[in-house]
Amino acid sequence: MGDTQTTTAPPPTGRRERNKLRVRNRIYDAALELFTRQGYDQTTVDEITEAADVARGTFFNHFQRKEDLIAAWGEDRRDQLRGGLAAAALAPGDGTQQTLLHCMSLLAEISQRDSARTRAMLAAWVKAGFPLYEQPYVSTMFAEFVDAGRKRGEVLDAVEPRLAGYILRDVYLGTLYRWAQPGAQMDLETELHAVCRTVLAGVLSR
């Protein structure tokens, strides 16, 4: 899940590839702007192509269906998270709690960068059923950090990293859903840190 105005992609090498990426990003930006302003269900492909100033056929050259825009949004969020972790240059010796709290801070920053867009796209993401069949990228990442901590002796031997990753993903998404509710008054980063520490209280060795 992500909310910048353009999707992240490797720099295209030729003019044709660059033009193709520009058109794709224009469609993507126009779609997310419409989803945020009037809702995902209320937005048609024709409205997206009109806002992006492209032909209807051009839309389907880049996205097979409207739901693919939600998938692109999710991939963009993952790219932002990967970029943030790379920029932080987390060392193998960094503590499990420190690493996971940093991840939660990055996830909060990504969501709050454009909170209105995040809320609109999160509603579309859930409605389209993505939580049921999308690959659990975040849980895998959490599990890797827990496994590394267990090998360093920071995490109890009885803890199964895969299950711990799922639990951390579940509390992350649950917190995100509560933050996204209309009228919710909460600081996302503070709440994510609190739920993360609560889980880690039963995971970390003394």
PyMOL commands that place a pseudoatom at each C-alpha (Angstrom):
pseudoatom trace, name=CA, resn=MET, resi=1, chain=A, elem=C, hetatm=0, pos=[0.000, 0.000, 0.000]
pseudoatom trace, name=CA, resn=GLY, resi=2, chain=A, elem=C, hetatm=0, pos=[1.407, 3.506, -1.003]
pseudoatom trace, name=CA, resn=ASP, resi=3, chain=A, elem=C, hetatm=0, pos=[0.361, 7.090, -1.548]
pseudoatom trace, name=CA, resn=THR, resi=4, chain=A, elem=C, hetatm=0, pos=[2.835, 9.132, -3.528]
pseudoatom trace, name=CA, resn=GLN, resi=5, chain=A, elem=C, hetatm=0, pos=[1.663, 10.613, -6.797]
pseudoatom trace, name=CA, resn=THR, resi=6, chain=A, elem=C, hetatm=0, pos=[3.799, 8.451, -9.062]
pseudoatom trace, name=CA, resn=THR, resi=7, chain=A, elem=C, hetatm=0, pos=[4.660, 4.779, -8.872]
pseudoatom trace, name=CA, resn=THR, resi=8, chain=A, elem=C, hetatm=0, pos=[8.269, 3.830, -8.375]
pseudoatom trace, name=CA, resn=ALA, resi=9, chain=A, elem=C, hetatm=0, pos=[9.968, 2.098, -11.303]
pseudoatom trace, name=CA, resn=PRO, resi=10, chain=A, elem=C, hetatm=0, pos=[13.507, 1.629, -12.612]
pseudoatom trace, name=CA, resn=PRO, resi=11, chain=A, elem=C, hetatm=0, pos=[14.603, 4.531, -14.839]
pseudoatom trace, name=CA, resn=PRO, resi=12, chain=A, elem=C, hetatm=0, pos=[13.583, 3.713, -18.429]
pseudoatom trace, name=CA, resn=THR, resi=13, chain=A, elem=C, hetatm=0, pos=[16.437, 3.591, -20.897]
pseudoatom trace, name=CA, resn=GLY, resi=14, chain=A, elem=C, hetatm=0, pos=[14.845, 4.771, -24.148]
pseudoatom trace, name=CA, resn=ARG, resi=15, chain=A, elem=C, hetatm=0, pos=[12.563, 7.594, -25.230]
pseudoatom trace, name=CA, resn=ARG, resi=16, chain=A, elem=C, hetatm=0, pos=[9.697, 5.218, -25.921]
pseudoatom trace, name=CA, resn=GLU, resi=17, chain=A, elem=C, hetatm=0, pos=[9.993, 3.649, -22.472]
pseudoatom trace, name=CA, resn=ARG, resi=18, chain=A, elem=C, hetatm=0, pos=[10.159, 7.085, -20.815]
pseudoatom trace, name=CA, resn=ASN, resi=19, chain=A, elem=C, hetatm=0, pos=[7.047, 8.240, -22.681]
pseudoatom trace, name=CA, resn=LYS, resi=20, chain=A, elem=C, hetatm=0, pos=[5.242, 5.050, -21.736]
pseudoatom trace, name=CA, resn=LEU, resi=21, chain=A, elem=C, hetatm=0, pos=[6.107, 5.558, -18.072]
pseudoatom trace, name=CA, resn=ARG, resi=22, chain=A, elem=C, hetatm=0, pos=[4.956, 9.191, -18.190]
pseudoatom trace, name=CA, resn=VAL, resi=23, chain=A, elem=C, hetatm=0, pos=[1.577, 8.162, -19.609]
pseudoatom trace, name=CA, resn=ARG, resi=24, chain=A, elem=C, hetatm=0, pos=[1.204, 5.397, -17.042]
pseudoatom trace, name=CA, resn=ASN, resi=25, chain=A, elem=C, hetatm=0, pos=[2.015, 7.777, -14.199]
pseudoatom trace, name=CA, resn=ARG, resi=26, chain=A, elem=C, hetatm=0, pos=[-0.447, 10.340, -15.577]
pseudoatom trace, name=CA, resn=ILE, resi=27, chain=A, elem=C, hetatm=0, pos=[-3.210, 7.736, -15.544]
pseudoatom trace, name=CA, resn=TYR, resi=28, chain=A, elem=C, hetatm=0, pos=[-2.203, 6.584, -12.069]
pseudoatom trace, name=CA, resn=ASP, resi=29, chain=A, elem=C, hetatm=0, pos=[-2.070, 10.116, -10.650]
pseudoatom trace, name=CA, resn=ALA, resi=30, chain=A, elem=C, hetatm=0, pos=[-5.426, 11.057, -12.193]
pseudoatom trace, name=CA, resn=ALA, resi=31, chain=A, elem=C, hetatm=0, pos=[-7.062, 7.895, -10.890]
pseudoatom trace, name=CA, resn=LEU, resi=32, chain=A, elem=C, hetatm=0, pos=[-5.849, 8.312, -7.317]
pseudoatom trace, name=CA, resn=GLU, resi=33, chain=A, elem=C, hetatm=0, pos=[-6.896, 11.962, -7.317]
pseudoatom trace, name=CA, resn=LEU, resi=34, chain=A, elem=C, hetatm=0, pos=[-10.412, 10.963, -8.401]
pseudoatom trace, name=CA, resn=PHE, resi=35, chain=A, elem=C, hetatm=0, pos=[-10.575, 8.068, -5.930]
pseudoatom trace, name=CA, resn=THR, resi=36, chain=A, elem=C, hetatm=0, pos=[-9.627, 10.455, -3.128]
pseudoatom trace, name=CA, resn=ARG, resi=37, chain=A, elem=C, hetatm=0, pos=[-12.082, 13.160, -4.164]
pseudoatom trace, name=CA, resn=GLN, resi=38, chain=A, elem=C, hetatm=0, pos=[-15.158, 11.107, -5.056]
pseudoatom trace, name=CA, resn=GLY, resi=39, chain=A, elem=C, hetatm=0, pos=[-14.508, 7.506, -4.035]
pseudoatom trace, name=CA, resn=TYR, resi=40, chain=A, elem=C, hetatm=0, pos=[-13.250, 4.396, -5.786]
pseudoatom trace, name=CA, resn=ASP, resi=41, chain=A, elem=C, hetatm=0, pos=[-16.658, 2.909, -6.612]
pseudoatom trace, name=CA, resn=GLN, resi=42, chain=A, elem=C, hetatm=0, pos=[-17.950, 6.238, -7.893]
pseudoatom trace, name=CA, resn=THR, resi=43, chain=A, elem=C, hetatm=0, pos=[-15.057, 6.671, -10.331]
pseudoatom trace, name=CA, resn=THR, resi=44, chain=A, elem=C, hetatm=0, pos=[-15.253, 5.197, -13.827]
pseudoatom trace, name=CA, resn=VAL, resi=45, chain=A, elem=C, hetatm=0, pos=[-12.497, 4.364, -16.278]
pseudoatom trace, name=CA, resn=ASP, resi=46, chain=A, elem=C, hetatm=0, pos=[-13.916, 7.001, -18.617]
pseudoatom trace, name=CA, resn=GLU, resi=47, chain=A, elem=C, hetatm=0, pos=[-13.535, 9.650, -15.920]
pseudoatom trace, name=CA, resn=ILE, resi=48, chain=A, elem=C, hetatm=0, pos=[-9.947, 8.559, -15.325]
pseudoatom trace, name=CA, resn=THR, resi=49, chain=A, elem=C, hetatm=0, pos=[-9.036, 8.751, -18.998]
pseudoatom trace, name=CA, resn=GLU, resi=50, chain=A, elem=C, hetatm=0, pos=[-10.721, 12.140, -19.288]
pseudoatom trace, name=CA, resn=ALA, resi=51, chain=A, elem=C, hetatm=0, pos=[-8.763, 13.488, -16.313]
pseudoatom trace, name=CA, resn=ALA, resi=52, chain=A, elem=C, hetatm=0, pos=[-5.515, 11.991, -17.628]
pseudoatom trace, name=CA, resn=ASP, resi=53, chain=A, elem=C, hetatm=0, pos=[-6.251, 13.217, -21.171]
pseudoatom trace, name=CA, resn=VAL, resi=54, chain=A, elem=C, hetatm=0, pos=[-5.692, 9.817, -22.760]
pseudoatom trace, name=CA, resn=ALA, resi=55, chain=A, elem=C, hetatm=0, pos=[-7.820, 7.525, -24.913]
pseudoatom trace, name=CA, resn=ARG, resi=56, chain=A, elem=C, hetatm=0, pos=[-9.780, 4.732, -23.247]
pseudoatom trace, name=CA, resn=GLY, resi=57, chain=A, elem=C, hetatm=0, pos=[-7.665, 2.163, -25.056]
pseudoatom trace, name=CA, resn=THR, resi=58, chain=A, elem=C, hetatm=0, pos=[-4.514, 3.731, -23.648]
pseudoatom trace, name=CA, resn=PHE, resi=59, chain=A, elem=C, hetatm=0, pos=[-5.766, 3.028, -20.136]
pseudoatom trace, name=CA, resn=PHE, resi=60, chain=A, elem=C, hetatm=0, pos=[-6.019, -0.689, -20.896]
pseudoatom trace, name=CA, resn=ASN, resi=61, chain=A, elem=C, hetatm=0, pos=[-2.539, -0.689, -22.397]
pseudoatom trace, name=CA, resn=HIS, resi=62, chain=A, elem=C, hetatm=0, pos=[-1.261, 0.027, -18.891]
pseudoatom trace, name=CA, resn=PHE, resi=63, chain=A, elem=C, hetatm=0, pos=[-3.916, -1.400, -16.550]
pseudoatom trace, name=CA, resn=GLN, resi=64, chain=A, elem=C, hetatm=0, pos=[-6.080, -4.383, -17.442]
pseudoatom trace, name=CA, resn=ARG, resi=65, chain=A, elem=C, hetatm=0, pos=[-8.796, -3.323, -14.977]
pseudoatom trace, name=CA, resn=LYS, resi=66, chain=A, elem=C, hetatm=0, pos=[-9.525, -0.595, -12.478]
pseudoatom trace, name=CA, resn=GLU, resi=67, chain=A, elem=C, hetatm=0, pos=[-8.468, -2.853, -9.580]
pseudoatom trace, name=CA, resn=ASP, resi=68, chain=A, elem=C, hetatm=0, pos=[-4.922, -2.887, -10.966]
pseudoatom trace, name=CA, resn=LEU, resi=69, chain=A, elem=C, hetatm=0, pos=[-4.587, 0.720, -9.810]
pseudoatom trace, name=CA, resn=ILE, resi=70, chain=A, elem=C, hetatm=0, pos=[-5.073, -0.487, -6.234]
pseudoatom trace, name=CA, resn=ALA, resi=71, chain=A, elem=C, hetatm=0, pos=[-2.365, -3.099, -6.752]
pseudoatom trace, name=CA, resn=ALA, resi=72, chain=A, elem=C, hetatm=0, pos=[-0.058, -0.383, -8.112]
pseudoatom trace, name=CA, resn=TRP, resi=73, chain=A, elem=C, hetatm=0, pos=[-0.772, 1.715, -5.012]
pseudoatom trace, name=CA, resn=GLY, resi=74, chain=A, elem=C, hetatm=0, pos=[0.155, -1.197, -2.771]
pseudoatom trace, name=CA, resn=GLU, resi=75, chain=A, elem=C, hetatm=0, pos=[3.354, -1.842, -4.702]
pseudoatom trace, name=CA, resn=ASP, resi=76, chain=A, elem=C, hetatm=0, pos=[4.240, 1.832, -4.461]
pseudoatom trace, name=CA, resn=ARG, resi=77, chain=A, elem=C, hetatm=0, pos=[3.945, 1.655, -0.675]
pseudoatom trace, name=CA, resn=ARG, resi=78, chain=A, elem=C, hetatm=0, pos=[6.220, -1.372, -0.604]
pseudoatom trace, name=CA, resn=ASP, resi=79, chain=A, elem=C, hetatm=0, pos=[8.769, 0.467, -2.748]
pseudoatom trace, name=CA, resn=GLN, resi=80, chain=A, elem=C, hetatm=0, pos=[8.667, 3.417, -0.356]
pseudoatom trace, name=CA, resn=LEU, resi=81, chain=A, elem=C, hetatm=0, pos=[9.185, 1.099, 2.621]
pseudoatom trace, name=CA, resn=ARG, resi=82, chain=A, elem=C, hetatm=0, pos=[12.098, -0.679, 0.950]
pseudoatom trace, name=CA, resn=GLY, resi=83, chain=A, elem=C, hetatm=0, pos=[13.635, 2.680, 0.052]
pseudoatom trace, name=CA, resn=GLY, resi=84, chain=A, elem=C, hetatm=0, pos=[13.217, 3.976, 3.587]
pseudoatom trace, name=CA, resn=LEU, resi=85, chain=A, elem=C, hetatm=0, pos=[14.855, 0.896, 5.083]
pseudoatom trace, name=CA, resn=ALA, resi=86, chain=A, elem=C, hetatm=0, pos=[17.737, 1.108, 2.613]
pseudoatom trace, name=CA, resn=ALA, resi=87, chain=A, elem=C, hetatm=0, pos=[18.247, 4.804, 3.383]
pseudoatom trace, name=CA, resn=ALA, resi=88, chain=A, elem=C, hetatm=0, pos=[18.304, 4.064, 7.104]
pseudoatom trace, name=CA, resn=ALA, resi=89, chain=A, elem=C, hetatm=0, pos=[21.142, 1.573, 6.533]
pseudoatom trace, name=CA, resn=LEU, resi=90, chain=A, elem=C, hetatm=0, pos=[20.012, -0.651, 9.395]
pseudoatom trace, name=CA, resn=ALA, resi=91, chain=A, elem=C, hetatm=0, pos=[22.972, -2.672, 10.633]
pseudoatom trace, name=CA, resn=PRO, resi=92, chain=A, elem=C, hetatm=0, pos=[22.727, -6.392, 11.456]
pseudoatom trace, name=CA, resn=GLY, resi=93, chain=A, elem=C, hetatm=0, pos=[23.596, -5.528, 15.038]
pseudoatom trace, name=CA, resn=ASP, resi=94, chain=A, elem=C, hetatm=0, pos=[20.681, -3.146, 15.514]
pseudoatom trace, name=CA, resn=GLY, resi=95, chain=A, elem=C, hetatm=0, pos=[18.279, -4.484, 18.105]
pseudoatom trace, name=CA, resn=THR, resi=96, chain=A, elem=C, hetatm=0, pos=[15.053, -6.239, 17.115]
pseudoatom trace, name=CA, resn=GLN, resi=97, chain=A, elem=C, hetatm=0, pos=[12.891, -3.683, 18.886]
pseudoatom trace, name=CA, resn=GLN, resi=98, chain=A, elem=C, hetatm=0, pos=[14.807, -0.757, 17.390]
pseudoatom trace, name=CA, resn=THR, resi=99, chain=A, elem=C, hetatm=0, pos=[14.475, -2.194, 13.882]
pseudoatom trace, name=CA, resn=LEU, resi=100, chain=A, elem=C, hetatm=0, pos=[10.768, -2.992, 14.157]
pseudoatom trace, name=CA, resn=LEU, resi=101, chain=A, elem=C, hetatm=0, pos=[9.939, 0.388, 15.677]
pseudoatom trace, name=CA, resn=HIS, resi=102, chain=A, elem=C, hetatm=0, pos=[11.790, 2.055, 12.810]
pseudoatom trace, name=CA, resn=CYS, resi=103, chain=A, elem=C, hetatm=0, pos=[9.678, 0.034, 10.351]
pseudoatom trace, name=CA, resn=MET, resi=104, chain=A, elem=C, hetatm=0, pos=[6.510, 1.192, 12.112]
pseudoatom trace, name=CA, resn=SER, resi=105, chain=A, elem=C, hetatm=0, pos=[7.708, 4.810, 11.905]
pseudoatom trace, name=CA, resn=LEU, resi=106, chain=A, elem=C, hetatm=0, pos=[8.289, 4.447, 8.167]
pseudoatom trace, name=CA, resn=LEU, resi=107, chain=A, elem=C, hetatm=0, pos=[4.855, 2.877, 7.666]
pseudoatom trace, name=CA, resn=ALA, resi=108, chain=A, elem=C, hetatm=0, pos=[3.238, 5.708, 9.616]
pseudoatom trace, name=CA, resn=GLU, resi=109, chain=A, elem=C, hetatm=0, pos=[5.129, 8.327, 7.596]
pseudoatom trace, name=CA, resn=ILE, resi=110, chain=A, elem=C, hetatm=0, pos=[4.046, 6.738, 4.306]
pseudoatom trace, name=CA, resn=SER, resi=111, chain=A, elem=C, hetatm=0, pos=[0.399, 6.711, 5.361]
pseudoatom trace, name=CA, resn=GLN, resi=112, chain=A, elem=C, hetatm=0, pos=[0.358, 10.235, 6.769]
pseudoatom trace, name=CA, resn=ARG, resi=113, chain=A, elem=C, hetatm=0, pos=[2.144, 11.823, 3.800]
pseudoatom trace, name=CA, resn=ASP, resi=114, chain=A, elem=C, hetatm=0, pos=[-1.285, 12.224, 2.196]
pseudoatom trace, name=CA, resn=SER, resi=115, chain=A, elem=C, hetatm=0, pos=[-3.753, 10.997, 4.797]
pseudoatom trace, name=CA, resn=ALA, resi=116, chain=A, elem=C, hetatm=0, pos=[-6.867, 11.690, 2.703]
pseudoatom trace, name=CA, resn=ARG, resi=117, chain=A, elem=C, hetatm=0, pos=[-5.493, 9.607, -0.161]
pseudoatom trace, name=CA, resn=THR, resi=118, chain=A, elem=C, hetatm=0, pos=[-4.407, 6.826, 2.180]
pseudoatom trace, name=CA, resn=ARG, resi=119, chain=A, elem=C, hetatm=0, pos=[-7.866, 6.621, 3.745]
pseudoatom trace, name=CA, resn=ALA, resi=120, chain=A, elem=C, hetatm=0, pos=[-9.583, 6.545, 0.346]
pseudoatom trace, name=CA, resn=MET, resi=121, chain=A, elem=C, hetatm=0, pos=[-7.237, 3.933, -1.076]
pseudoatom trace, name=CA, resn=LEU, resi=122, chain=A, elem=C, hetatm=0, pos=[-7.304, 1.797, 2.060]
pseudoatom trace, name=CA, resn=ALA, resi=123, chain=A, elem=C, hetatm=0, pos=[-11.105, 1.620, 1.803]
pseudoatom trace, name=CA, resn=ALA, resi=124, chain=A, elem=C, hetatm=0, pos=[-10.777, 0.605, -1.861]
pseudoatom trace, name=CA, resn=TRP, resi=125, chain=A, elem=C, hetatm=0, pos=[-8.035, -1.902, -1.003]
pseudoatom trace, name=CA, resn=VAL, resi=126, chain=A, elem=C, hetatm=0, pos=[-10.270, -3.625, 1.554]
pseudoatom trace, name=CA, resn=LYS, resi=127, chain=A, elem=C, hetatm=0, pos=[-13.403, -3.469, -0.602]
pseudoatom trace, name=CA, resn=ALA, resi=128, chain=A, elem=C, hetatm=0, pos=[-11.579, -5.057, -3.545]
pseudoatom trace, name=CA, resn=GLY, resi=129, chain=A, elem=C, hetatm=0, pos=[-10.501, -7.956, -1.323]
pseudoatom trace, name=CA, resn=PHE, resi=130, chain=A, elem=C, hetatm=0, pos=[-6.760, -7.370, -1.482]
pseudoatom trace, name=CA, resn=PRO, resi=131, chain=A, elem=C, hetatm=0, pos=[-6.143, -8.278, 2.193]
pseudoatom trace, name=CA, resn=LEU, resi=132, chain=A, elem=C, hetatm=0, pos=[-7.377, -11.799, 1.407]
pseudoatom trace, name=CA, resn=TYR, resi=133, chain=A, elem=C, hetatm=0, pos=[-5.176, -12.669, -1.539]
pseudoatom trace, name=CA, resn=GLU, resi=134, chain=A, elem=C, hetatm=0, pos=[-2.313, -10.166, -1.687]
pseudoatom trace, name=CA, resn=GLN, resi=135, chain=A, elem=C, hetatm=0, pos=[1.118, -11.546, -0.790]
pseudoatom trace, name=CA, resn=PRO, resi=136, chain=A, elem=C, hetatm=0, pos=[1.861, -10.659, 2.876]
pseudoatom trace, name=CA, resn=TYR, resi=137, chain=A, elem=C, hetatm=0, pos=[5.051, -8.732, 2.119]
pseudoatom trace, name=CA, resn=VAL, resi=138, chain=A, elem=C, hetatm=0, pos=[5.116, -6.837, 5.424]
pseudoatom trace, name=CA, resn=SER, resi=139, chain=A, elem=C, hetatm=0, pos=[4.653, -9.970, 7.531]
pseudoatom trace, name=CA, resn=THR, resi=140, chain=A, elem=C, hetatm=0, pos=[7.565, -11.648, 5.720]
pseudoatom trace, name=CA, resn=MET, resi=141, chain=A, elem=C, hetatm=0, pos=[9.752, -8.629, 6.420]
pseudoatom trace, name=CA, resn=PHE, resi=142, chain=A, elem=C, hetatm=0, pos=[8.726, -8.583, 10.086]
pseudoatom trace, name=CA, resn=ALA, resi=143, chain=A, elem=C, hetatm=0, pos=[9.437, -12.316, 10.336]
pseudoatom trace, name=CA, resn=GLU, resi=144, chain=A, elem=C, hetatm=0, pos=[12.943, -11.841, 8.943]
pseudoatom trace, name=CA, resn=PHE, resi=145, chain=A, elem=C, hetatm=0, pos=[13.714, -9.226, 11.591]
pseudoatom trace, name=CA, resn=VAL, resi=146, chain=A, elem=C, hetatm=0, pos=[12.329, -11.477, 14.343]
pseudoatom trace, name=CA, resn=ASP, resi=147, chain=A, elem=C, hetatm=0, pos=[14.343, -14.436, 13.044]
pseudoatom trace, name=CA, resn=ALA, resi=148, chain=A, elem=C, hetatm=0, pos=[17.527, -12.354, 13.012]
pseudoatom trace, name=CA, resn=GLY, resi=149, chain=A, elem=C, hetatm=0, pos=[16.791, -11.297, 16.590]
pseudoatom trace, name=CA, resn=ARG, resi=150, chain=A, elem=C, hetatm=0, pos=[16.270, -14.882, 17.663]
pseudoatom trace, name=CA, resn=LYS, resi=151, chain=A, elem=C, hetatm=0, pos=[19.648, -15.858, 16.206]
pseudoatom trace, name=CA, resn=ARG, resi=152, chain=A, elem=C, hetatm=0, pos=[21.219, -13.039, 18.249]
pseudoatom trace, name=CA, resn=GLY, resi=153, chain=A, elem=C, hetatm=0, pos=[19.527, -14.291, 21.395]
pseudoatom trace, name=CA, resn=GLU, resi=154, chain=A, elem=C, hetatm=0, pos=[17.201, -11.269, 21.675]
pseudoatom trace, name=CA, resn=VAL, resi=155, chain=A, elem=C, hetatm=0, pos=[14.055, -13.249, 20.892]
pseudoatom trace, name=CA, resn=LEU, resi=156, chain=A, elem=C, hetatm=0, pos=[12.834, -16.273, 22.830]
pseudoatom trace, name=CA, resn=ASP, resi=157, chain=A, elem=C, hetatm=0, pos=[13.695, -19.609, 21.202]
pseudoatom trace, name=CA, resn=ALA, resi=158, chain=A, elem=C, hetatm=0, pos=[10.067, -20.706, 21.474]
pseudoatom trace, name=CA, resn=VAL, resi=159, chain=A, elem=C, hetatm=0, pos=[8.921, -17.860, 19.197]
pseudoatom trace, name=CA, resn=GLU, resi=160, chain=A, elem=C, hetatm=0, pos=[8.106, -18.870, 15.623]
pseudoatom trace, name=CA, resn=PRO, resi=161, chain=A, elem=C, hetatm=0, pos=[9.279, -15.952, 13.423]
pseudoatom trace, name=CA, resn=ARG, resi=162, chain=A, elem=C, hetatm=0, pos=[6.671, -16.628, 10.729]
pseudoatom trace, name=CA, resn=LEU, resi=163, chain=A, elem=C, hetatm=0, pos=[3.813, -16.435, 13.231]
pseudoatom trace, name=CA, resn=ALA, resi=164, chain=A, elem=C, hetatm=0, pos=[5.335, -13.406, 14.942]
pseudoatom trace, name=CA, resn=GLY, resi=165, chain=A, elem=C, hetatm=0, pos=[5.480, -11.726, 11.528]
pseudoatom trace, name=CA, resn=TYR, resi=166, chain=A, elem=C, hetatm=0, pos=[1.794, -12.406, 10.953]
pseudoatom trace, name=CA, resn=ILE, resi=167, chain=A, elem=C, hetatm=0, pos=[0.897, -11.049, 14.396]
pseudoatom trace, name=CA, resn=LEU, resi=168, chain=A, elem=C, hetatm=0, pos=[2.875, -7.849, 13.803]
pseudoatom trace, name=CA, resn=ARG, resi=169, chain=A, elem=C, hetatm=0, pos=[1.237, -7.423, 10.389]
pseudoatom trace, name=CA, resn=ASP, resi=170, chain=A, elem=C, hetatm=0, pos=[-2.203, -7.957, 11.917]
pseudoatom trace, name=CA, resn=VAL, resi=171, chain=A, elem=C, hetatm=0, pos=[-1.682, -5.337, 14.625]
pseudoatom trace, name=CA, resn=TYR, resi=172, chain=A, elem=C, hetatm=0, pos=[-0.208, -2.948, 12.052]
pseudoatom trace, name=CA, resn=LEU, resi=173, chain=A, elem=C, hetatm=0, pos=[-3.219, -3.292, 9.745]
pseudoatom trace, name=CA, resn=GLY, resi=174, chain=A, elem=C, hetatm=0, pos=[-5.666, -3.151, 12.651]
pseudoatom trace, name=CA, resn=THR, resi=175, chain=A, elem=C, hetatm=0, pos=[-4.093, 0.076, 13.856]
pseudoatom trace, name=CA, resn=LEU, resi=176, chain=A, elem=C, hetatm=0, pos=[-4.129, 1.470, 10.318]
pseudoatom trace, name=CA, resn=TYR, resi=177, chain=A, elem=C, hetatm=0, pos=[-7.835, 0.661, 9.954]
pseudoatom trace, name=CA, resn=ARG, resi=178, chain=A, elem=C, hetatm=0, pos=[-8.640, 2.394, 13.259]
pseudoatom trace, name=CA, resn=TRP, resi=179, chain=A, elem=C, hetatm=0, pos=[-6.635, 5.448, 12.216]
pseudoatom trace, name=CA, resn=ALA, resi=180, chain=A, elem=C, hetatm=0, pos=[-8.469, 5.539, 8.871]
pseudoatom trace, name=CA, resn=GLN, resi=181, chain=A, elem=C, hetatm=0, pos=[-11.944, 5.619, 10.423]
pseudoatom trace, name=CA, resn=PRO, resi=182, chain=A, elem=C, hetatm=0, pos=[-13.802, 8.911, 9.911]
pseudoatom trace, name=CA, resn=GLY, resi=183, chain=A, elem=C, hetatm=0, pos=[-13.305, 11.215, 12.874]
pseudoatom trace, name=CA, resn=ALA, resi=184, chain=A, elem=C, hetatm=0, pos=[-10.524, 9.106, 14.419]
pseudoatom trace, name=CA, resn=GLN, resi=185, chain=A, elem=C, hetatm=0, pos=[-8.209, 11.179, 16.611]
pseudoatom trace, name=CA, resn=MET, resi=186, chain=A, elem=C, hetatm=0, pos=[-4.921, 9.359, 17.047]
pseudoatom trace, name=CA, resn=ASP, resi=187, chain=A, elem=C, hetatm=0, pos=[-1.275, 9.743, 16.179]
pseudoatom trace, name=CA, resn=LEU, resi=188, chain=A, elem=C, hetatm=0, pos=[-0.519, 6.791, 13.913]
pseudoatom trace, name=CA, resn=GLU, resi=189, chain=A, elem=C, hetatm=0, pos=[3.184, 6.501, 14.718]
pseudoatom trace, name=CA, resn=THR, resi=190, chain=A, elem=C, hetatm=0, pos=[2.598, 6.647, 18.488]
pseudoatom trace, name=CA, resn=GLU, resi=191, chain=A, elem=C, hetatm=0, pos=[-0.114, 3.995, 18.274]
pseudoatom trace, name=CA, resn=LEU, resi=192, chain=A, elem=C, hetatm=0, pos=[1.977, 1.726, 16.047]
pseudoatom trace, name=CA, resn=HIS, resi=193, chain=A, elem=C, hetatm=0, pos=[4.900, 1.970, 18.452]
pseudoatom trace, name=CA, resn=ALA, resi=194, chain=A, elem=C, hetatm=0, pos=[2.607, 1.096, 21.355]
pseudoatom trace, name=CA, resn=VAL, resi=195, chain=A, elem=C, hetatm=0, pos=[1.133, -2.006, 19.706]
pseudoatom trace, name=CA, resn=CYS, resi=196, chain=A, elem=C, hetatm=0, pos=[4.579, -3.090, 18.509]
pseudoatom trace, name=CA, resn=ARG, resi=197, chain=A, elem=C, hetatm=0, pos=[6.026, -2.830, 22.016]
pseudoatom trace, name=CA, resn=THR, resi=198, chain=A, elem=C, hetatm=0, pos=[3.031, -4.747, 23.382]
pseudoatom trace, name=CA, resn=VAL, resi=199, chain=A, elem=C, hetatm=0, pos=[3.686, -7.647, 21.011]
pseudoatom trace, name=CA, resn=LEU, resi=200, chain=A, elem=C, hetatm=0, pos=[7.427, -7.557, 21.629]
pseudoatom trace, name=CA, resn=ALA, resi=201, chain=A, elem=C, hetatm=0, pos=[6.857, -7.742, 25.387]
pseudoatom trace, name=CA, resn=GLY, resi=202, chain=A, elem=C, hetatm=0, pos=[5.878, -11.387, 24.860]
pseudoatom trace, name=CA, resn=VAL, resi=203, chain=A, elem=C, hetatm=0, pos=[8.557, -12.089, 22.252]
pseudoatom trace, name=CA, resn=LEU, resi=204, chain=A, elem=C, hetatm=0, pos=[11.840, -10.612, 23.458]
pseudoatom trace, name=CA, resn=SER, resi=205, chain=A, elem=C, hetatm=0, pos=[14.034, -12.473, 25.914]
pseudoatom trace, name=CA, resn=ARG, resi=206, chain=A, elem=C, hetatm=0, pos=[14.711, -10.834, 29.262]
for i in range(1, 206): cmd.bond("trace and resi %d" % i, "trace and resi %d" % (i + 1))
show_as sticks, trace
zoom trace
